[in-house]
Amino acid sequence: MINYKNKQRPEKDMIFGIRAVIEAIQAGKEIDKILMRRDMTSELSRELFAALNGLQIPVQYVPIEKLNKMTVKNHQGAIAFISPVAYQRIEDIIPGIYEEGRMPFIVILDGVTDVRNFGAIARTCECAGVDAIVIPTKGGASINADAVKTSAGALLSIPVCREANLGNALKFIAASGIKIIAASEKATKNYTEAGMTEPIAIIMGAEDEGVNPDHLRLCDEMVSIPMLGTIDSLNVSVAAGVLIYEAVRQRNSPLTPEGK
């Protein structure tokens, strides 16, 4: 099986060198993440830290060997990855949806790190008319060429909101009158029994650990998809598709679970 997580990105998606990274930040480039050599203490590195202050750009501190494997160029201990999309904030998205007279339909990805799964979910979201995808600043898949390709270009058209604190984002979503439904294999409620005709947000967790327990406590309902075989879970992108299209079915049907 191919390990897409370790697949090297093309150099055209990277910016090398501390000064070049600082200039990219100051120019307002959309940066997915920055890799920096551990124990950097130079004056230039302090300038980089100052430029990053207050910005939601993930920084990973790595051994110099990892940076050397990514490029033979003079990276000076810093490599930035350019995002092909402009990240947005959920606080800006939801009011606009209400102003247009529509019911928000949001998908939240909590710990989905595989870019292929991310891309597949984004493709489903775009096809189903989802208004926005919410991801964490740290602990989520990057939007790179693989993700965009798997999404069939959907990631270039659907708003992606990158939030530094997913818990706070969930609280804002709930305060905005949106029901939060979590997918969990531990739930006893069948997903078809959940009402999805109102403003909703569906949260999907990582395949290995599911939705963060702290985030589960902020949800209105937990639902599960029946497993009738010997394998106890679906791939997260498939599970997301099942729940997303159940919402589409309910919103386009005069009969809802509550009205049956």
C-alpha positions as CSV (number, residue, x, y, z in Angstrom):
1,M,0.0,0.0,0.0
2,I,1.3,3.5,-0.9
3,N,2.0,5.7,2.1
4,Y,0.6,9.0,0.8
5,K,1.5,10.8,4.0
6,N,5.2,10.5,3.3
7,K,4.9,11.2,-0.4
8,Q,7.2,14.1,-1.3
9,R,5.6,17.2,-2.6
10,P,7.0,18.9,-5.8
11,E,9.4,21.7,-5.2
12,K,7.1,24.2,-7.0
13,D,4.8,23.9,-3.9
14,M,7.7,24.9,-1.6
15,I,9.5,28.1,-0.6
16,F,13.1,27.7,0.7
17,G,15.1,29.9,3.0
18,I,14.1,32.0,6.0
19,R,14.1,35.3,4.2
20,A,12.0,33.9,1.4
21,V,9.5,32.5,3.9
22,I,9.3,35.8,5.7
23,E,8.7,37.6,2.4
24,A,6.0,35.1,1.5
25,I,4.2,35.7,4.8
26,Q,4.5,39.5,4.5
27,A,3.1,39.3,0.9
28,G,0.0,37.5,2.2
29,K,0.8,34.1,0.5
30,E,-1.5,31.3,1.7
31,I,0.8,29.0,3.6
32,D,-0.2,25.5,4.5
33,K,2.6,24.8,7.0
34,I,6.2,25.6,7.7
35,L,8.9,23.1,8.6
36,M,11.8,24.5,10.7
37,R,15.0,23.0,11.9
38,R,15.0,22.4,15.6
39,D,16.9,24.7,17.9
40,M,17.1,27.6,15.5
41,T,18.4,30.7,17.4
42,S,19.7,33.1,14.7
43,E,18.5,36.7,14.4
44,L,16.9,35.8,11.1
45,S,14.9,33.0,12.7
46,R,13.7,35.4,15.3
47,E,12.4,37.6,12.5
48,L,10.5,34.7,11.2
49,F,8.9,34.0,14.5
50,A,7.9,37.6,14.7
51,A,6.3,37.4,11.3
52,L,4.3,34.4,12.3
53,N,3.0,36.0,15.5
54,G,-0.8,36.0,15.5
55,L,-1.1,33.9,12.3
56,Q,-2.7,30.5,12.1
57,I,0.1,28.9,10.3
58,P,1.2,25.5,11.6
59,V,4.9,25.2,12.3
60,Q,6.6,21.8,12.7
61,Y,10.1,21.5,14.2
62,V,12.1,18.8,12.5
63,P,15.7,17.4,12.3
64,I,17.9,19.0,9.7
65,E,18.1,15.6,7.9
66,K,14.4,15.8,7.0
67,L,14.8,19.2,5.4
68,N,17.8,18.0,3.5
69,K,15.8,15.1,2.1
70,M,13.2,17.5,0.8
71,T,15.5,19.7,-1.2
72,V,19.2,20.1,-2.1
73,K,18.7,23.9,-2.2
74,N,19.9,26.2,0.6
75,H,16.9,26.0,2.8
76,Q,18.6,27.7,5.8
77,G,16.5,25.5,8.1
78,A,13.1,26.6,6.9
79,I,10.7,25.3,4.2
80,A,7.2,26.7,3.7
81,F,4.5,24.8,1.8
82,I,2.1,26.9,-0.3
83,S,-1.6,26.1,-0.1
84,P,-3.5,26.1,-3.4
85,V,-6.6,27.5,-1.6
86,A,-7.3,30.5,0.5
87,Y,-8.5,29.4,3.9
88,Q,-11.5,31.1,5.4
89,R,-13.1,31.5,8.9
90,I,-16.3,29.8,9.9
91,E,-17.3,33.0,11.7
92,D,-17.4,34.7,8.3
93,I,-19.1,31.9,6.4
94,I,-22.2,31.1,8.6
95,P,-23.7,34.7,8.8
96,G,-23.5,34.9,5.0
97,I,-25.4,31.7,4.6
98,Y,-28.2,32.9,6.8
99,E,-28.3,36.3,5.1
100,E,-28.9,34.4,1.8
101,G,-32.0,32.7,3.4
102,R,-30.4,29.3,3.4
103,M,-30.0,26.6,6.1
104,P,-26.3,26.0,6.8
105,F,-24.9,22.6,6.0
106,I,-21.3,22.2,7.4
107,V,-18.9,19.3,7.5
108,I,-16.2,19.2,10.1
109,L,-13.2,16.9,9.9
110,D,-11.6,16.2,13.2
111,G,-8.3,14.4,12.8
112,V,-8.6,13.2,9.2
113,T,-5.0,13.2,8.1
114,D,-5.0,11.2,4.8
115,V,-5.0,13.6,1.9
116,R,-6.9,11.1,-0.3
117,N,-9.7,10.7,2.2
118,F,-9.8,14.5,2.6
119,G,-10.0,15.0,-1.1
120,A,-12.7,12.4,-1.5
121,I,-14.8,13.9,1.3
122,A,-14.4,17.4,-0.3
123,R,-15.6,16.0,-3.6
124,T,-18.7,14.6,-1.9
125,C,-19.3,17.8,-0.1
126,E,-19.2,19.9,-3.2
127,C,-21.6,17.5,-5.1
128,A,-24.0,17.5,-2.1
129,G,-24.1,21.3,-1.8
130,V,-22.3,21.5,1.6
131,D,-21.5,25.1,2.4
132,A,-18.1,24.7,4.0
133,I,-15.6,22.2,5.4
134,V,-14.0,22.9,8.7
135,I,-10.5,21.5,9.6
136,P,-8.1,22.1,12.5
137,T,-4.9,24.1,12.0
138,K,-3.0,21.2,13.4
139,G,-3.7,17.5,13.2
140,G,-5.5,17.5,9.8
141,A,-4.6,16.8,6.2
142,S,-2.9,19.3,4.1
143,I,-4.4,20.7,1.0
144,N,-1.8,19.7,-1.6
145,A,-1.9,18.6,-5.2
146,D,-3.0,15.0,-4.2
147,A,-5.9,16.4,-2.2
148,V,-7.0,18.7,-5.0
149,K,-6.7,15.9,-7.6
150,T,-8.7,13.4,-5.5
151,S,-11.3,16.1,-4.9
152,A,-11.7,16.5,-8.7
153,G,-11.1,20.2,-8.1
154,A,-13.8,20.6,-5.4
155,L,-11.2,22.0,-2.9
156,L,-10.8,24.9,-5.3
157,S,-14.5,25.9,-5.1
158,I,-15.8,24.9,-1.7
159,P,-14.8,27.1,1.3
160,V,-12.3,25.5,3.7
161,C,-12.2,27.0,7.1
162,R,-9.0,26.3,9.1
163,E,-9.5,26.8,12.8
164,A,-6.8,27.0,15.5
165,N,-9.2,25.8,18.1
166,L,-11.8,23.3,16.8
167,G,-13.6,23.3,20.2
168,N,-14.2,27.1,19.9
169,A,-15.3,26.6,16.3
170,L,-17.8,24.0,17.5
171,K,-19.1,26.3,20.2
172,F,-19.6,29.1,17.6
173,I,-21.4,26.7,15.3
174,A,-23.7,25.6,18.1
175,A,-24.4,29.2,19.1
176,S,-25.3,30.0,15.5
177,G,-28.3,27.6,15.8
178,I,-26.7,24.7,14.0
179,K,-27.2,21.1,15.2
180,I,-24.0,19.2,15.4
181,I,-24.2,15.5,14.6
182,A,-21.1,13.3,15.3
183,A,-20.4,10.0,13.6
184,S,-19.3,7.5,16.2
185,E,-19.2,3.7,16.1
186,K,-20.1,3.8,19.8
187,A,-23.4,5.5,19.1
188,T,-26.6,3.5,19.6
189,K,-28.7,5.8,17.3
190,N,-28.9,4.8,13.7
191,Y,-27.9,7.7,11.4
192,T,-31.3,7.5,9.5
193,E,-33.1,8.4,12.8
194,A,-31.3,11.7,13.2
195,G,-33.2,14.8,12.0
196,M,-31.1,16.6,9.3
197,T,-33.7,18.9,7.8
198,E,-32.6,21.8,10.0
199,P,-29.3,23.7,10.0
200,I,-26.7,21.0,10.6
201,A,-23.0,20.3,10.9
202,I,-21.7,16.7,10.5
203,I,-18.4,16.0,12.3
204,M,-16.2,13.0,11.2
205,G,-13.2,11.8,13.2
206,A,-10.0,10.0,12.4
207,E,-10.4,6.4,11.4
208,D,-8.2,5.2,14.3
209,E,-9.5,7.3,17.1
210,G,-12.8,8.9,15.9
211,V,-13.9,12.3,17.0
212,N,-12.0,13.8,19.9
213,P,-13.9,13.1,23.2
214,D,-13.8,16.8,24.2
215,H,-15.5,17.6,20.9
216,L,-18.0,14.8,21.2
217,R,-19.3,16.5,24.4
218,L,-20.1,19.6,22.3
219,C,-22.3,17.7,19.9
220,D,-26.1,17.4,20.0
221,E,-26.3,13.9,18.7
222,M,-24.1,10.9,18.0
223,V,-25.1,8.5,15.2
224,S,-23.6,5.3,13.8
225,I,-23.9,3.4,10.5
226,P,-24.9,-0.3,10.9
227,M,-22.1,-2.7,10.2
228,L,-23.4,-6.1,9.0
229,G,-20.2,-7.8,8.1
230,T,-17.1,-8.8,10.0
231,I,-15.2,-5.4,9.6
232,D,-16.3,-3.0,12.2
233,S,-16.0,0.3,10.4
234,L,-16.1,2.0,7.0
235,N,-13.4,4.2,5.5
236,V,-14.0,7.7,6.8
237,S,-14.6,9.1,3.3
238,V,-17.3,6.5,2.6
239,A,-18.9,7.0,6.0
240,A,-18.9,10.8,5.4
241,G,-20.6,10.2,2.0
242,V,-23.3,8.1,3.7
243,L,-24.2,10.7,6.3
244,I,-23.9,13.6,3.9
245,Y,-26.3,12.1,1.4
246,E,-28.7,11.1,4.2
247,A,-28.9,14.8,4.9
248,V,-29.5,15.5,1.2
249,R,-32.2,12.8,1.1
250,Q,-34.0,14.3,4.1
251,R,-33.8,17.9,2.9
252,N,-35.3,16.9,-0.5
253,S,-38.0,14.7,0.8
254,P,-41.4,15.7,2.3
255,L,-41.1,12.8,4.7
256,T,-38.4,13.2,7.4
257,P,-37.6,10.7,10.3
258,E,-39.6,12.9,12.7
259,G,-42.6,13.0,10.4
260,K,-42.8,9.3,9.6
